[in-house]
Amino acid sequence: MNATLLQSFHWYSEGNGTLYRHIKDSSDWLKELGITAVWFPPAYKGAGGGYSVGYDPYDLFDLGEFDQKGTIPTKYGTKEQYLEVVQTLKEKGIGIVVDIVMNHKAGGDEKEKFQVKKADEHNRNNMVSDVFEIESYTKFTFPGRGKQYSDFEWNFTCFSAVDFAEGQEKGIYKIINDYGDDWEELITDEKGNYTYLMHNDIEHRNPFVREELNYWGKWYHEQVGFNGVRLDAVKHQSPEFYKEWLQLLRSNTGENIFAVGEYWAPGQLHLLQKYIEETAGSMSLFDSSLQQNFHLASKAGAAYDLRKIFDQTLTLADPEHSVTVVANHDTQPLQQLESVVEPWFKPIAYALILLRENGYPCIFYPDLYGASYRDQGNDGNDYEIVLEKVDGIEQLLKARKENAYGMQRDYFEDANCLGWIREGDGIHKGCAVVISNKDQYEKPMEMGRPYSGQIFHDLLGRFEEKVTIDENGWGNFPVPAGNVSVWVPE
């Protein structure tokens, strides 16, 4: 069956432990839709306790088990609930992808004094002070957990920089440590060196830190038995670290664990390719350039040349390492990387990632379930956001599960109307897909002689009339204005 990943959360997912219960209750439906893996949010205790989305990791060993940061469960539920939903999905043949944040830690338990230099925020290689002493929360003793699972205590030697210094203004304070005055080596010189992102930045050159993170990966797999990892903020971490970490994880578990990294660089395909090269192909990446193309196409309407939709994308250049998305928790409205795909274009975008050969598609929770929330925008005003379930998403998933197989033939000759067919593979019947960002069209396409005389209907219900394939294997497949139609055999 075609692989399809579900991102099971969004930035404003409801708290109080509802997420794990909700996904468990949805498991039969997800299997029916053809979801083959579920990506869970960071499952360990964050500095924000029961309110933490998970990207402010405090204790990686606390999966909602210990009374820390004012709560036993995480926002998403207890460890017991987490393991229950994981087991339920596994029993239905659905894989588990876990979200892993190893770029930084937050919410230290005790302050320490140590030497730093202050770095220029815009060019982190430029130090704007001499060496001086600060005090910051860099000691992590995990009093609520004690020594259970691990007796490792983090201190300032485990970090390369912090953004908090007692009595000082917020800034980037580069810690003077045993690994030289420079930062970890990255593949780009953005901001001089973009190793530092937030909170207490982990020093991956410290061998004790690497040993602990390698041990934790093995421990986490023993607890949960995941099949894949989503790696947060890899743009800010050394490719060498991840190459080693993934190699050891796969070796220690005896499993070829899938990995996808978040290297968000829209329009910079060369950086995605370089990171894949530097990590020796050990991980896939989200195709941020394709997501940006969807965003731009949805804003431009009929002015956008659909023939360019895959230009400068990882999906075109290296489909084996591409995970395709229409939206995620960072691109949704009111988030830092907001890059909204307009509702009218979303069915088209999902057809482009679900019903074609290339890429591993990832469905975003609100696009499948719908969502609503309130938050403050950059202008300081409060907004109520309603994200409607994508029109036809269940039928598109059904078409991927049942029809998107076999040879693909493209009909990309028109700037405003693209089409393609999938011939099927002997087990599954194929399909014909037409998308338009302008007028209603009718596109002639060849399904192949084996389909001669067969009648096709529009799975999305846009048209009541049927299409009959002629003796040469051709059919004329219509599409409504600014929409998508998917034609499958009766």
Backbone torsions as a table, in degrees:
resi	resn	phi	psi	omega
1	MET	NA	145.4	177.5
2	ASN	-60.5	132.7	-179.4
3	ALA	-75.2	135.7	178.0
4	THR	-142.8	128.2	-177.2
5	LEU	-103.8	138.7	173.2
6	LEU	-110.7	124.6	166.7
7	GLN	-80.8	112.1	-166.2
8	SER	-86.3	13.9	-175.6
9	PHE	-152.8	170.7	169.7
10	HIS	-140.7	178.6	-171.6
11	TRP	-62.1	-29.4	-175.3
12	TYR	-110.8	26.3	178.4
13	SER	-53.5	144.0	-179.1
14	GLU	-61.3	143.0	-180.0
15	GLY	-91.3	-150.9	178.1
16	ASN	58.4	33.5	172.5
17	GLY	72.5	16.0	-175.6
18	THR	-77.8	-26.3	-171.3
19	LEU	-63.6	-48.5	-177.8
20	TYR	-61.6	-42.1	178.7
21	ARG	-63.3	-42.1	-177.3
22	HIS	-63.2	-45.9	-179.3
23	ILE	-68.1	-37.0	176.9
24	LYS	-61.7	-45.1	-179.5
25	ASP	-67.1	-24.3	-178.9
26	SER	-89.2	-3.0	-166.2
27	SER	-59.8	-40.4	179.3
28	ASP	-63.8	-42.3	179.3
29	TRP	-63.8	-42.4	179.6
30	LEU	-62.2	-42.0	177.7
31	LYS	-62.1	-43.1	179.8
32	GLU	-61.4	-36.1	180.0
33	LEU	-74.3	-14.9	-179.0
34	GLY	95.4	15.8	173.9
35	ILE	-69.4	124.2	-177.3
36	THR	-103.9	-13.9	177.3
37	ALA	-153.4	148.3	178.2
38	VAL	-120.1	127.6	176.6
39	TRP	-93.9	117.8	179.6
40	PHE	-92.9	153.6	176.1
41	PRO	-70.0	168.7	175.9
42	PRO	-52.9	125.2	-168.1
43	ALA	-99.3	0.9	-175.5
44	TYR	-103.2	167.7	-173.6
45	LYS	-67.9	127.4	175.3
46	GLY	-99.7	169.1	179.5
47	ALA	-61.1	-28.0	-180.0
48	GLY	-84.0	8.3	176.2
49	GLY	58.2	-128.7	-177.2
50	GLY	-71.4	-7.4	178.9
51	TYR	-103.1	-5.6	-173.1
52	SER	-73.4	129.3	173.5
53	VAL	-67.8	-24.5	173.4
54	GLY	120.7	-7.2	-176.1
55	TYR	-95.3	16.6	172.5
56	ASP	-121.7	61.1	-168.5
57	PRO	-61.4	131.7	175.9
58	TYR	-104.8	-61.2	-177.8
59	ASP	-128.4	108.3	-177.8
60	LEU	-66.8	-20.2	-178.4
61	PHE	-89.6	-3.5	-179.0
62	ASP	-103.5	97.0	-178.0
63	LEU	-93.1	31.6	-175.8
64	GLY	93.1	41.8	-173.6
65	GLU	-123.2	-25.7	-173.1
66	PHE	-119.5	152.0	178.3
67	ASP	-79.7	93.7	-179.2
68	GLN	-140.8	145.5	-178.5
69	LYS	55.8	35.8	172.9
70	GLY	80.9	12.4	-176.9
71	THR	-159.9	151.7	169.3
72	ILE	-88.4	-56.7	177.6
73	PRO	-71.1	156.3	167.0
74	THR	-79.0	-179.6	175.0
75	LYS	-52.5	-33.3	-170.0
76	TYR	-92.5	-15.8	178.6
77	GLY	143.0	-174.4	179.8
78	THR	-86.5	168.0	175.3
79	LYS	-59.2	-40.9	179.9
80	GLU	-60.4	-43.9	178.3
81	GLN	-65.7	-38.1	178.1
82	TYR	-60.5	-50.1	-178.9
83	LEU	-66.2	-31.0	178.1
84	GLU	-65.3	-47.6	-178.2
85	VAL	-67.9	-37.0	176.8
86	VAL	-59.9	-46.9	-178.8
87	GLN	-64.8	-40.2	178.8
88	THR	-60.5	-45.9	179.9
89	LEU	-65.2	-42.5	179.6
90	LYS	-60.4	-40.7	179.8
91	GLU	-62.6	-23.3	178.5
92	LYS	-96.8	8.5	177.7
93	GLY	78.5	19.6	179.5
94	ILE	-100.5	128.5	-177.9
95	GLY	-76.8	163.9	-177.2
96	ILE	-118.0	123.0	174.3
97	VAL	-114.1	123.0	-176.4
98	VAL	-104.6	144.5	-179.0
99	ASP	-89.5	125.9	-173.8
100	ILE	-124.1	127.2	179.7
101	VAL	-117.1	106.5	179.4
102	MET	-123.4	21.6	178.2
103	ASN	-88.2	-30.8	-173.1
104	HIS	-155.4	165.2	172.2
105	LYS	-129.9	157.6	-177.7
106	ALA	-143.1	157.7	173.5
107	GLY	80.2	36.3	-179.6
108	GLY	-52.5	152.2	-174.3
109	ASP	-86.4	-30.9	-176.8
110	GLU	-139.8	154.2	177.3
111	LYS	-88.6	150.6	174.2
112	GLU	-132.8	156.6	173.9
113	LYS	-104.3	137.1	-179.9
114	PHE	-160.6	169.4	-175.3
115	GLN	-90.7	139.8	179.3
116	VAL	-142.5	167.9	162.2
117	LYS	-124.8	144.9	177.8
118	LYS	-86.1	133.2	-177.9
119	ALA	-102.0	147.3	173.5
120	ASP	-67.7	125.0	-176.4
121	GLU	-59.6	-32.3	-175.6
122	HIS	-89.1	-20.5	174.3
123	ASN	-143.3	93.5	-170.9
124	ARG	-67.7	-13.3	175.3
125	ASN	-77.0	-14.3	-178.2
126	ASN	-96.6	109.9	179.1
127	MET	-87.8	129.4	-173.2
128	VAL	-105.4	15.3	175.9
129	SER	-149.7	164.1	167.8
130	ASP	-78.9	177.5	177.0
131	VAL	-67.1	133.3	174.0
132	PHE	-149.0	170.1	-175.1
133	GLU	-99.0	138.4	172.3
134	ILE	-129.1	171.2	174.7
135	GLU	-125.7	128.4	-176.2
136	SER	-149.3	162.7	-177.5
137	TYR	-81.4	80.7	-177.3
138	THR	-113.1	-1.3	-179.8
139	LYS	-100.9	121.9	-179.1
140	PHE	-115.1	109.0	-179.2
141	THR	-109.0	-12.8	177.5
142	PHE	51.5	61.1	-175.8
143	PRO	-60.7	-27.9	179.8
144	GLY	-72.2	-27.1	180.0
145	ARG	-98.2	-27.0	-175.5
146	GLY	67.6	-136.8	-177.3
147	LYS	-98.9	7.3	-177.2
148	GLN	-63.4	136.3	-179.8
149	TYR	74.6	-38.1	179.4
150	SER	-158.4	140.8	176.9
151	ASP	-104.5	13.3	-179.4
152	PHE	-70.6	130.7	174.0
153	GLU	-113.6	130.0	178.9
154	TRP	-84.9	138.1	173.5
155	ASN	-137.5	-174.4	-171.1
156	PHE	-61.9	-21.3	179.1
157	THR	-73.0	-11.8	179.7
158	CYS	-88.8	-1.4	-175.5
159	PHE	-125.9	153.0	179.1
160	SER	-97.6	-24.6	-178.6
161	ALA	-165.6	159.9	175.3
162	VAL	-134.9	164.4	177.2
163	ASP	-111.6	-1.2	179.3
164	PHE	-118.0	131.6	173.4
165	ALA	-137.3	124.8	-177.6
166	GLU	-53.0	124.7	176.5
167	GLY	79.2	2.0	-179.4
168	GLN	-114.9	161.5	173.7
169	GLU	-72.4	157.4	178.7
170	LYS	-62.0	138.1	-179.3
171	GLY	-170.9	-170.4	177.5
172	ILE	-108.1	112.3	-176.3
173	TYR	-108.6	104.9	-177.9
174	LYS	-76.8	120.0	-176.9
175	ILE	-76.2	135.0	175.1
176	ILE	-81.6	113.0	-177.1
177	ASN	-132.1	-167.4	-174.7
178	ASP	-85.7	7.2	-172.2
179	TYR	-111.9	22.5	176.8
180	GLY	92.8	171.9	-178.7
181	ASP	-82.6	-10.3	-174.7
182	ASP	-91.4	174.5	176.6
183	TRP	-92.6	172.1	172.7
184	GLU	-62.0	150.4	-176.4
185	GLU	-79.6	128.2	177.0
186	LEU	-116.6	176.9	-175.5
187	ILE	-92.5	-2.1	-178.6
188	THR	-139.9	158.7	179.3
189	ASP	-103.1	24.6	175.4
190	GLU	-56.1	132.4	-175.6
191	LYS	53.2	32.5	-176.2
192	GLY	77.8	-61.4	173.4
193	ASN	-156.8	118.6	-171.4
194	TYR	-97.1	31.0	176.1
195	THR	-58.7	-44.6	-176.7
196	TYR	-78.6	125.5	176.9
197	LEU	-116.5	-53.1	-176.3
198	MET	-167.0	166.1	173.7
199	HIS	53.2	-139.6	177.8
200	ASN	-94.9	108.8	-175.1
201	ASP	-76.8	124.8	-175.7
202	ILE	-70.9	135.0	177.9
203	GLU	-90.4	95.6	-175.9
204	HIS	-74.1	-8.9	176.7
205	ARG	-81.4	-11.6	177.5
206	ASN	-74.3	117.2	-175.1
207	PRO	-62.9	-29.7	178.9
208	PHE	-70.6	-35.9	176.0
209	VAL	-65.2	-47.0	179.6
210	ARG	-60.2	-42.3	179.5
211	GLU	-61.6	-42.3	179.7
212	GLU	-65.6	-43.1	-179.2
213	LEU	-69.0	-33.4	175.3
214	ASN	-67.7	-42.4	177.4
215	TYR	-62.9	-43.4	-178.9
216	TRP	-61.5	-41.6	179.0
217	GLY	-57.9	-43.3	178.1
218	LYS	-65.7	-44.0	178.4
219	TRP	-60.4	-45.5	-177.8
220	TYR	-61.7	-40.9	179.0
221	HIS	-65.5	-37.4	177.9
222	GLU	-64.3	-34.2	-179.8
223	GLN	-72.6	-43.8	-165.9
224	VAL	-111.3	-31.9	-177.8
225	GLY	68.2	41.7	-178.4
226	PHE	-69.7	158.7	178.7
227	ASN	-104.3	-15.1	-176.4
228	GLY	-154.3	162.4	178.0
229	VAL	-129.8	139.5	170.0
230	ARG	-106.4	119.8	-171.6
231	LEU	-102.0	118.6	-174.3
232	ASP	-79.3	140.7	167.4
233	ALA	55.5	39.2	-178.2
234	VAL	-65.4	-20.6	176.6
235	LYS	-55.8	-27.9	-174.2
236	HIS	-101.5	10.2	-176.5
237	GLN	-128.6	151.1	-177.5
238	SER	-63.3	130.0	174.0
239	PRO	-58.3	-31.9	-179.5
240	GLU	-62.1	-39.9	179.3
241	PHE	-61.1	-48.5	-176.2
242	TYR	-69.8	-33.1	176.9
243	LYS	-59.6	-43.9	179.2
244	GLU	-70.5	-45.0	-175.1
245	TRP	-62.9	-44.3	-179.5
246	LEU	-69.2	-37.6	178.4
247	GLN	-61.9	-44.3	-179.7
248	LEU	-70.4	-38.0	178.2
249	LEU	-60.2	-46.5	-179.1
250	ARG	-68.3	-37.1	178.6
251	SER	-68.5	-45.0	-177.3
252	ASN	-67.9	-32.0	-176.9
253	THR	-95.7	-16.0	-177.1
254	GLY	70.1	19.2	-178.8
255	GLU	-124.7	144.7	176.2
256	ASN	-84.6	74.5	-173.1
257	ILE	-68.4	129.5	177.5
258	PHE	-68.0	143.8	177.5
259	ALA	-138.1	134.4	172.2
260	VAL	-129.5	130.9	-178.8
261	GLY	-102.6	149.3	174.4
262	GLU	-95.9	94.4	172.0
263	TYR	-114.7	92.0	-172.0
264	TRP	-86.5	105.3	-178.3
265	ALA	-144.9	69.6	-178.0
266	PRO	-56.2	134.6	177.7
267	GLY	75.2	7.4	-179.4
268	GLN	-124.6	63.6	-177.7
269	LEU	-54.4	-37.5	-176.5
270	HIS	-59.9	-31.8	179.5
271	LEU	-72.4	-39.5	176.7
272	LEU	-62.2	-44.2	-179.8
273	GLN	-64.9	-38.3	-179.6
274	LYS	-67.2	-39.8	179.8
275	TYR	-66.1	-40.6	176.8
276	ILE	-61.6	-41.1	178.6
277	GLU	-65.2	-43.9	-177.1
278	GLU	-69.8	-24.2	176.4
279	THR	-97.1	14.0	175.5
280	ALA	56.1	36.0	177.7
281	GLY	67.7	19.8	-175.6
282	SER	-79.3	-11.4	177.4
283	MET	-142.3	153.8	168.3
284	SER	-86.7	170.8	175.2
285	LEU	-132.9	152.2	171.4
286	PHE	-68.2	136.7	-178.7
287	ASP	-83.1	83.1	-177.8
288	SER	-67.2	-26.9	178.8
289	SER	-70.4	-39.1	177.1
290	LEU	-66.3	-40.4	177.7
291	GLN	-60.5	-41.0	178.0
292	GLN	-65.0	-39.6	177.4
293	ASN	-60.4	-40.8	176.4
294	PHE	-60.6	-45.5	179.4
295	HIS	-58.3	-49.3	-177.8
296	LEU	-65.9	-41.0	-180.0
297	ALA	-63.8	-38.0	-178.3
298	SER	-69.8	-30.0	178.9
299	LYS	-79.0	-35.6	-173.5
300	ALA	-82.9	-21.3	-179.6
301	GLY	62.6	-135.2	-175.3
302	ALA	-66.1	-15.2	178.7
303	ALA	-74.2	-13.7	-178.1
304	TYR	-85.9	131.8	177.3
305	ASP	-83.6	104.7	-176.0
306	LEU	-61.8	-20.9	179.1
307	ARG	-65.1	-15.5	-178.5
308	LYS	-99.2	8.1	-171.7
309	ILE	-62.0	-28.8	179.6
310	PHE	-100.9	7.2	179.4
311	ASP	-62.8	136.2	176.3
312	GLN	57.4	36.4	178.8
313	THR	-113.9	153.2	176.5
314	LEU	-66.1	-32.1	-179.0
315	THR	-61.6	-34.7	177.1
316	LEU	-81.3	-41.8	-172.8
317	ALA	-80.0	-36.4	-175.0
318	ASP	-150.8	69.8	-173.7
319	PRO	-59.7	-26.4	-178.9
320	GLU	-65.6	-23.1	-178.1
321	HIS	-112.8	17.2	-175.9
322	SER	-106.8	126.3	169.2
323	VAL	-109.0	120.4	-171.5
324	THR	-96.4	137.9	-179.6
325	VAL	-136.3	148.1	171.5
326	VAL	-96.4	-32.3	178.6
327	ALA	-160.2	160.4	171.2
328	ASN	-150.4	-173.5	-173.7
329	HIS	-67.3	-20.8	178.9
330	ASP	-87.7	-26.6	-177.5
331	THR	-93.3	-6.7	-176.0
332	GLN	-71.0	160.5	-176.6
333	PRO	-53.5	137.2	178.6
334	LEU	79.1	7.1	176.8
335	GLN	-98.6	164.2	-170.9
336	GLN	-59.4	-39.9	-178.1
337	LEU	-100.6	29.4	-175.3
338	GLU	-46.0	124.4	-178.8
339	SER	-151.8	73.1	-167.8
340	VAL	-76.1	133.8	169.4
341	VAL	-92.8	121.3	-175.5
342	GLU	-60.1	144.7	-174.1
343	PRO	-53.0	-37.6	-177.0
344	TRP	-63.7	-28.6	-175.0
345	PHE	-91.5	-15.2	-174.3
346	LYS	-60.2	-42.8	176.3
347	PRO	-59.4	-36.2	177.3
348	ILE	-65.0	-47.0	-179.2
349	ALA	-61.6	-43.1	-179.9
350	TYR	-67.5	-35.0	174.4
351	ALA	-61.3	-38.3	-178.7
352	LEU	-68.2	-28.8	179.3
353	ILE	-98.0	-23.1	-175.4
354	LEU	-91.8	-31.0	-167.0
355	LEU	-111.1	10.8	176.8
356	ARG	-113.0	169.3	-174.2
357	GLU	-69.0	-40.3	-164.4
358	ASN	-91.6	144.6	175.7
359	GLY	89.4	159.2	178.0
360	TYR	-110.0	105.6	-171.9
361	PRO	-76.4	141.6	177.2
362	CYS	-121.4	123.8	-179.3
363	ILE	-93.4	135.2	-179.5
364	PHE	-90.6	134.2	-174.9
365	TYR	-44.1	-54.7	-176.9
366	PRO	-62.2	-26.0	-179.7
367	ASP	-72.5	-22.3	178.7
368	LEU	-97.7	-35.8	-174.4
369	TYR	-109.2	-22.3	-168.0
370	GLY	83.5	158.3	-179.9
371	ALA	-163.3	155.9	172.9
372	SER	-146.2	149.0	-178.8
373	TYR	-164.9	167.5	175.9
374	ARG	-123.0	142.6	174.0
375	ASP	-164.0	172.5	-178.8
376	GLN	-93.0	134.4	175.9
377	GLY	-82.9	175.4	179.4
378	ASN	-62.7	-21.0	179.9
379	ASP	-85.7	2.3	178.2
380	GLY	87.1	-5.9	179.7
381	ASN	-86.5	152.4	175.3
382	ASP	-85.8	140.2	179.9
383	TYR	-130.1	144.2	170.2
384	GLU	-104.7	122.5	-176.4
385	ILE	-110.3	130.4	174.4
386	VAL	-120.8	119.5	177.8
387	LEU	-107.3	110.5	-179.0
388	GLU	-76.5	147.3	171.1
389	LYS	-56.4	138.4	-177.2
390	VAL	-66.2	131.7	180.0
391	ASP	-59.7	120.3	176.2
392	GLY	82.8	9.1	-174.6
393	ILE	-60.7	-37.9	-179.6
394	GLU	-66.2	-39.9	178.6
395	GLN	-68.1	-36.6	177.3
396	LEU	-64.6	-41.0	176.8
397	LEU	-65.5	-39.6	178.5
398	LYS	-62.8	-41.1	178.7
399	ALA	-64.5	-36.7	176.4
400	ARG	-64.6	-43.3	-177.5
401	LYS	-66.7	-36.2	-169.6
402	GLU	-111.0	-21.1	-170.5
403	ASN	-129.3	-18.9	-171.9
404	ALA	-85.5	68.4	-177.4
405	TYR	-134.6	161.3	172.3
406	GLY	82.9	-173.7	-176.3
407	MET	-57.2	143.2	179.5
408	GLN	-112.4	130.2	173.6
409	ARG	-118.5	127.5	-176.5
410	ASP	-99.5	142.7	173.7
411	TYR	-125.8	82.2	-172.0
412	PHE	-110.4	33.7	-173.3
413	GLU	-84.2	-12.8	-174.9
414	ASP	-113.2	132.3	-177.1
415	ALA	-63.1	-26.1	-175.0
416	ASN	-112.3	0.6	-178.5
417	CYS	-149.0	113.0	177.1
418	LEU	-108.1	151.7	173.7
419	GLY	-144.9	157.0	172.3
420	TRP	-156.2	158.7	176.6
421	ILE	-125.1	152.6	168.9
422	ARG	-116.7	124.9	-172.3
423	GLU	-73.4	-16.5	-171.6
424	GLY	89.1	171.1	-172.9
425	ASP	-129.5	18.1	-178.9
426	GLY	95.7	-32.2	175.2
427	ILE	-99.0	-43.5	-178.8
428	HIS	-106.3	138.3	170.1
429	LYS	-70.6	152.7	-177.5
430	GLY	-86.3	-162.7	-179.5
431	CYS	-156.0	163.0	173.9
432	ALA	-124.4	131.9	-175.4
433	VAL	-123.8	133.4	176.7
434	VAL	-131.1	133.8	176.9
435	ILE	-126.1	147.4	178.9
436	SER	-139.0	140.3	172.4
437	ASN	-113.2	16.4	-178.8
438	LYS	-139.7	-101.6	-173.4
439	ASP	-94.5	174.7	169.2
440	GLN	-71.8	137.7	-178.5
441	TYR	-130.8	167.0	168.7
442	GLU	-133.7	116.7	-172.5
443	LYS	-110.5	121.0	173.8
444	PRO	-75.4	128.3	179.6
445	MET	-143.0	152.6	-177.2
446	GLU	-96.8	115.4	174.1
447	MET	-84.0	-26.3	-178.3
448	GLY	114.7	148.3	-176.3
449	ARG	-56.7	-33.7	179.1
450	PRO	-57.5	-19.3	-179.6
451	TYR	-92.6	1.4	-177.5
452	SER	-52.0	130.9	178.0
453	GLY	83.9	-10.2	-178.8
454	GLN	-78.3	148.8	-178.8
455	ILE	-103.8	130.1	179.7
456	PHE	-109.1	143.0	173.8
457	HIS	-121.2	160.3	-179.0
458	ASP	-83.6	110.6	-176.0
459	LEU	-61.1	-30.4	-178.0
460	LEU	-85.4	-3.9	176.4
461	GLY	71.8	22.0	178.0
462	ARG	-72.5	-30.4	-178.5
463	PHE	-128.5	140.7	174.6
464	GLU	-84.6	-32.6	-178.3
465	GLU	-68.1	157.6	-178.0
466	LYS	-105.5	164.7	175.5
467	VAL	-118.5	126.5	177.7
468	THR	-103.0	129.4	-179.0
469	ILE	-78.1	131.1	-176.6
470	ASP	-78.7	179.7	-174.2
471	GLU	-64.4	-20.0	178.5
472	ASN	-93.1	0.6	177.5
473	GLY	90.8	13.4	-178.2
474	TRP	-103.4	153.5	173.6
475	GLY	-143.4	157.2	175.2
476	ASN	-104.7	109.3	-170.8
477	PHE	-105.8	115.5	-179.3
478	PRO	-83.2	160.4	174.5
479	VAL	-142.7	140.3	177.1
480	PRO	-71.2	164.5	176.7
481	ALA	-61.3	133.1	175.9
482	GLY	57.1	46.7	-172.5
483	ASN	-156.5	-168.6	179.3
484	VAL	-136.7	145.1	169.5
485	SER	-131.2	143.9	-179.1
486	VAL	-123.5	118.4	-175.2
487	TRP	-106.6	127.8	-178.9
488	VAL	-132.1	155.2	-179.7
489	PRO	-64.1	146.3	175.7
490	GLU	-59.5	NA	NA
